[in-house]
């Protein structure tokens, strides 16, 4: 359940909310805008002001009134009103490796005006203390398209994961109205709050009932906020979004929302089933077995999740012409080869021109744009930026895309899932983005299976997979064949070739969070697009159906390497599980005309050579 409160914040011009991108020539401080170029008060800024006001009210109001705001600090904002952020992080949160999650989020607040005013600017200067004149180079130009004193209404919403009663809504309203100013330059009169209106909670229509026997669902997420999910750290203070929403993130957000509907927090497990509302109880019984694949970006309204480009693709330059070939279509794809007398370039060596040629062949959806937002922590005492607390978050912009996931539903959970998502899904990724959610029954769609008559099967990873360890050797074909044997490759099949890119993950987690720091063992992940060529050497067995239904499980030897053999609740320690969307496999990519790439892109004039130039026998 999500409670959505529409809010209108009216401030008096001038105001200053710094943009995340460079402004026009000559402007030092451009105003913040969203992806549609609309002027905004960032939701993170409004939440920060709300937290500050709530904390001050706990200190100003005596008795039960102050206690109510203290409760809001804990429940809504996941922060103590009495302890500093440093003290809190030094306590229990640091030992678990996870900070507490706030239950209250906010959209960006968009200026309600349909058009901006004139292209005006304001200037400020700094004076030299000795001469009393303008200090050299100390003039600042501030974008300000509105006249001084003009009232500007910004509209957005607050979102609570769980329920808010009338008393709590009244406290939130009072705290917002306690805020006197928004944006920067507070001390020189910018952004004075004129009026704040909080509306009634928005109620969405009830979700349509789903068939009781449906086993596969398509989940469409229509985001209302930019998000940062599946994040990676490329510097100590920067978070980078994956551009899609991992199944584990979606699953965690659903679990959190189901628990909040009953006023609970923690793990959604069978033991708490009776504490949940009747409509949600089926989720507790089999939630761990629920398989949610990654929510990937698609064109708005599209129902096709698409397929990744296979790593078996290669490019060959013939003058101004670039040929794209699929090496998996060769009779002996494991052998090195020349095409037209030239060495083919793998995808890891491609430049923009190669991807341009490839895009003409494959119906690839344009990837969402991203935006880097730089933020800082505010010192409570001085109400200014705190030293050494600047950080950047790269957000995936969502205004041109929907995000599609597929869900394998165990038992009779479909209706319960639809009930849990009827208000949308919140708390997604860093910053807690919100999306409207729609479930569609796709149980009647034919399952993805290779033709049993084919003696050769080619599969491609559609998501990251944990299949081997750094100690499984440098011969990729042998290492991957051993991994596939562990997870069910029949005796009559062999792995002929493997085209894969890999990366390490989890290093900071293992180094900083585990008690035993004597061994450094990060995950070795196979990237999306890794392509494997299997040949049947004997018998009539097919590749395991579970690979296509759930995804590739983690081999037992990998779990043993990381000390996770026979560990209960494996999802607590290893995120890269098929039920979290990892290890998803697809059949070969298709060209824009519908033909399979490994058939249509197999070159005819291929000269097979050994790695060092000798003709292969």
N, C-alpha and C positions, 0 to 999 in steps of 0.2 A: 504494500500500500504506500502511495505517495500523496502527501498533502501539498497542493499547489496554491500559493497565495499571490494573486496579482498585486503588484505594487507600482505606484506612480511617485517618482521623486521629482519635485519641482525645485530648481535652484535658480539663483539670480546671476546673470552674466555680469562680469566675465568669470570664466572658470578655466581650469587647466588640468586635463588628464593626458599625460604624455603618451604619444603614439608608440607602437612597437616597430614602426618602420620609419625610414627617412622621409621627411616632408618635402614640400616644394623648395626650390632654390631660394636661399636667403632666410628660411624659417628655422629657428633654433629649436622651438618647441611646438611641433604639430600636435593636434588633438587626436585622441584615440578614436579609431574607427574599426568596425567589424569587417568581415570579408566582403560585404555588400557596400562598403564605403559609407556606412551610416555612422554618425557620431554616437558614441556610447560612454556610459560610466561602466567600467569593467566590473563584472560580478565579484571578482576577488577583492576589489577595493571596497565595494558596498558591504561585503561580509566582514572585512576587517574593521570598518567603521561600526558595524553592528556589534561585533565582539567587544570593541573598546567601550561602547555605550553600555552594554550589558554588565561588563566588569565594574564600571563606575557606579551603576545603580546598586550593585551588591554592597558597595561601600557606603552609599548615601542613604539607603532605605533601611530602617530598623526592622527587627523581628521577622515575622512571616513574609512580609513583602520582599525583604532582602533575600530570604531563604529561597523564594521562588526563582529569583534571578540566578542564584547560585546553582540551583537545579538545572536551569537552562544552560549555564556555562558547561556543566558536565554532560548533559544529555544532548543538547543541540550542537555545541561547539567543541566537545571533547577536550575541554581545557579547564583547569582549576582557576577559580577567581582569586585564590590566595597565593598560589605558588607561581614563580616565574617559569617561562618556557625552558630556560636552561636547567632549573631544578627538576622540572618534570621529565625532561629527556634523560637526565642523569639517573632517574629512578627505574621503575619496572619496565617502561617502554623500551629503554635501551637494551635491557637484557633479552627481550623477546625479538629484537631486531625489527620491530614494527611500531610505528606511532599509532596512537588512537585515531579513529576515523570520525570526522564530524558527520552528524546526521542532517545538518541543515546546509543546503547549497543555494546557489543563486545563478540566474542567467545574467548575461550582460544586459544592461539597461539602455534601451535604444531611444534616441531623441524622437519625440512624437511629431515634430515638424516635418512636413513633406519636402521642404526645401530650406537650404541654408540662407543666411543673410549675405551681405556683401563680403567680398574677399578682403577683410580688414586684418590688421595686425597691430599688436601692442608692443611697445618696447620698454625695457627696463635697463638701468645702468648700475654700475658699482662705482663708488667714489673712492678716490685715493685719500687716505686718512691724513696725509701730510699736506697736500696741495689743496684738497677740497674740490678738485676737478674730477672729471670722468677718468677712471683708470683705463689705461690703454687696453683695447681689445675687450673691454667688459661691457658690451652692449648685447642684450638678449632680445631676440625677436620672437614674439609669441603669437601663434595663429589665434585669431579671435573674430569669427564672422558675425558676432552679435553685438548689439549696442549695450553699453553699461546699463544695468537695471532691468534688462529684458528678462522675463521669466521663461525658463526652458523646462519642459516636462519630459522626463525620461521614464519609459515604461519597461517593466520586466517582471520577474516573479521570483519568489522564494520557494524552495522545495524541501519538504521535510520527509525523510524516509521513515514512515510510520504515521501515526495519527497525532494531530494537535487539537486539544480541546479549546473551548472558548477562552478559558483563563490564560492558557499558554499563548494563544493568538493575541490576546490583549497585551501580554507582556512583550511579545515581539514587536507589536505596533508601538508601544510606549518607548521601547529601546530605540527603534528607528527614529521616532519623533524627537528623541533626546539628542540625536546627531545634529550639529549646527552647521556643518560645512562638509563639502565633498570635493575631492581633487586636491591638487597641490596649491602652493602659495597661500596657505591658510592665513598667515600672519599679515598679508597685505589685502585681505578682503575678497579673495577669489572664491567662487563656488559656494556662496552663502545659501543654506537651505531655506526655502520659502515655505514649502508645504510638502507633507508626505501623506499619501492616501494608501491604505491597505484594504483591498477588497475581500470578498468572501471566497473561501476555498473553491477552486474550480473542480467540477465533477465531470469525468469523462463517461460516455455511455458504456454500459456493461458489455463485456466481450461476448461474441457469439459462441455458442456451445460447439464443441468438437465431437466427432464420433468417438464412442468409448473404446473402440478397438483400433484406433489409429496408432501407428507405431513410428511414423516419420513426420516431422513438422518442419516447415520453413519459417524462420523467424526474421522479420524485416524490422530493422531499427532505423527510424527517421530521427536523426539527432537534431536537437535544438541548440546544442552548444558544441563548440570545438572540443576535441578530447585529446588526451595524451595517454595511450594505453600500450601495453606490450613494450614498455619503455626500455631504453638502454642508456647507459651513462657513457658519453664520449669524453667528458671532462668531469672533474670532481663536483662541479656545481651546475651541470647542464643535463637535462633529461630529454631524450629524443623519442618521439612517438613512432610506433611500428607502422602506422598507416592503416591498420586493421584492428579489430578488437579480438584478442585471443578468446577461445572458448572458455578457458578457465576464468577469465575476467568476467565474462557474461554469467557464468555459473555462480561465481562468488557474489556478484551483485544480486542475482535472484535469491540466493540463500539469505543474504543480509536483509533483503526486502521482506521475505517470508517471516523471518524471525522478528523483524520490527513490527509486523502486523499484529503480533501477539505481545508486544512490549518486551521482547527478549533480545539478547545478543549472544554471540558465540557461534557454535557449530550446529548446523542443521543435521540432526541425527535421529534415528528411530526412538531414542529414549525420551525425546521431548514431544513426541507425536501428540499426546493427549493435551498438551498445553497450547496447541495451535488451533485456530478456527477450523471448524469441521471441513470447510471447502478446501483447506490447504493441507490437511493431514496426509493424503496420499503422497505428497512430495517428500515427507520425512522418511517414509518407509523405504524408498529406493532411490533417494537423491544421489547417492554416491555412484550408482550405476548409470545415471543419466549422461548421455554423450552429447556434448555441444561442440560443434565444429566452429572454426573461426568465422567471425562476421566480417566479410570482405567487401570492399567498395564496389558498387555497381552503378550504372546510370539510373537516375531516378525512375522508378516504375518497372525496371527490368526484373525478371525472375530467374536470370541465368547467372550463377556465381562465377562462371568462366573457369579457365584452367591456366596454370602458370606456364610460362615458356620453359620448355625442357632444356636442361643443361647439355643435351646431346646436339643442340643446334650449333652450327659453325658457319662462318662467313668466309667467302673467297672473293678477292678483288680481281676483276678482269678489266683493266683500264678504268673507265669511269663507271663501270657497271659492278654492282655487288651482288653475288649469288649467295643465297641462304640455303644451306643443306642440313639434313638431319642425319647424323652419323649412325643413329640407331637403326637406320634402314639398310645399312651395309650388311653383306652376308657375314662378314667377320668384323663386327664393330669394335672388337677389342684391339685390332691391329692399327698401328699408325698408318697414315695414308697421305698421298698427294692428290689433289683434285685439280685437273687441268694443269698439272705440273707445278702447282703451288701448295704451300702448307696452309690448311684451313685454320682460321682463328676461332678459338673457343670464346664463349660468352664473357669470360673473365678478362678478355683482351679487347672487347668491343668498345667502339667510340660511338658518338651520336649518329654518325652516318650509317653505321651498321644497324643500330636499333631502328633508324628510319626505314631502312630497307625491310627489316623484319616486321615492322608495324603494318606494312602494306599487305603482308601475307596472313597475319594473325589478327582476329577481331579482339584486340586488347583494349580494355577500358582505360581511359585517361586516369592516371592516379590523382588522388586528392592533393591539393596544394597544402602547404604547411605554413605556420606562422610562429616565429620565436617571440615569446613574451618574457621580458626581463622583469623580475620582481625582487623585492627586498623585504626583510623583516623590519618592523618599526619598533624602535625603542619606546617602551611604555612611559618612561620617566620624561624623556626629552621630546617625545612625539616627532622624532626624526629618524632617518634611516640608520639602522644599526650597523656597526662596523663589521666587515667580513661576513655579511649575511646576504650578499647579492647572489641570485641564481636565475638561470634561464630555463624555461620549459617550452619545448617545441610542440605545438598543437596541430592536429590534423583538422583542416577546415572541411566542413560538412555540407555547405549550402548547395553543392551540385551533385551529391551522391546519396543513395541509400546504402545500408550495410546489411548483407544477407548472411545468415547462418543456417545450418541444418541441425536438427535435433533428433537423435534416436531415443525414443521414449520407452522405458521398460514399464511393464504392468499397465495399469489404468491411471496414468498421471496427466494425460493431456488436458482434461478439464481443469484440474488443479493448477496446472501451469498457466493456462489461459486466465484463470482467476487471479493468480499472483501478478500477472503482467497487465491487467486491465487498466491500470493507471499509468502505464509506461514503465520504464526501467531507469533508475537513477543510481548515483554513486559509481559511475563507470570511469575507471582510470584515475589518474592524478587530477584533482580538482573536482571530481564527482560529476561528470557530465550526465545530462538527462536525454533520453530518447523515447519517443512514442514507439510502442511495440505492437506488431501484428503477427499472429500465428496463422498459418495455412496448412491444412492437411495435405501431404504429398505421398501418403502411403500407397496410393495406386500407381505412382510413377514406377516404371520398371527399374529394379536395382542395377547398379553398374557392375557388369561382369564381362570378363574376356570371353571370346568365342571358344567353347571347349574343343572345337575342331582344330584350332590353331596350335601348332607345335612351338610357336614363339609368341611370347607375351611381353609387351613393353609397358611398364608402369612408371608414373612420375609422381614425386612427392608434391602434394598441394600445400603442405605446411612443414614447419621444422619437425625433425624426428630425432629421437635419441636411440641410436642403433649400435654404436660401438664406443670404445674407449681409446685414449691416446696410446695405450699399450697393446692394441690389437694389430699393430704392424702398419707398414707403409704400402703394402700391396692392397690397393683398394678392392679389387675384385675378390680376392681371397677373404679379406676381412669382412666384406659385406655378405659374401656367401655363407660364412660361418654364422653371422648374425641372423640371416634369414632362415638357416637351418634350425636355429634355436626357437624361432617363433612360428615354425610350422611349414617350411618349404618341403614339399614331398620328396621322397627319395628319387623319384624318376625325373626330377628337374635339376637343372644347374644354372648358375648365374654366369652368363656369357660375358657381359660387360657392365661396367658401372661408370656413369658420368655424374660426378658429384662435387659440389663445393661445400666446405665445412667451416665451422667457426667454434670458438670457445665461449662459454657463458657461465655465469655463476661464480666467477673468481672472487669478487668482492664479498659475496655472501659467505663462501666457505672460509675465506681468510679472516673475516671479522666477526662472524656470528657463531661459528661452532667452537666448542670448548677445546677440541683437539686440533691444534694448528700445526702439528708435526708433519702432516702430509697435505699437499696442495693438489686437489683433484677436481678441477672444473669439469662441467659437462662438455662433451664433444658432440656438437649438433650438426646434422646434415641439413643443408639449406633447402628451402622450397625450390622445386625445379629439378632436383636430383633425379636422374633417370636410370632405370635398371632394365636390362634385357635378359629375360629368362628363356631357356630352351628346354623342351621336354625330350629327354633321352630315352625313356622307356615308360610303359604303362599308360593308363588313361586318366590318372589323377589330375585334378585342376588345382590352381592356386587357392589357398584357403579363402572362403567367403568372408571370414571375419576381417581380413585385411581391408576389404572394400566397404564393409558395413560399419565397423568401428574405427579402423585405423590400425597401424602397426604397433603392437605392444612393445614394451621395453624388454630386450633380451635379458634372461636371468643373469648372464655373466656381467652385464653392465650394472645391474643392481648390486651384485656381489662386489664389484670393484668399488662402488660407492658406499658399501656397508649398509645396504638397504634390503638385504634378503630377509624375507618373512617379517617385515616391518608392518604392523597394523596401521591403517590409515596412511597408506603410502603417499597420498596426495599432499599430506602435510610437508613432506620432505622432498618430493620430486614433482615439479609442475608439468614435466613433459610427458604426460600420459594421454592415451587416445581419448579418454572421456573428457579431457580438457581441450580437445581439438588438434592435438599434435599427432604426427604420423599419418595424416590423411593421404590416401593415394588415389590417383585418377588414371584412366587410360590415356593413350597418347593425345596430344593437342591436335586440334582440327584447324585447317586453313579456312579462309573466308568463304571458299567454295564448298566446304564440308568434307574435303578429303583428309585422310589421316596424314600427319606430317611425315611420319617415318616411311610412308609409301610414296607420297607425292614428291618429297624432297630428296629422294635417294639419287645421287648423281650417277650417270652412266659411265663417264670417263674417269674412273677412280684407279689410281695406281697404288697398290698396297705396298708399303715399305716397312722395314724394321725401324725401331726408334732412332738408330744412328745411321740410317741411310742404306743399309744393305737390303737387297731385295728379299722379301720373305718367301720362304719355301712353302 
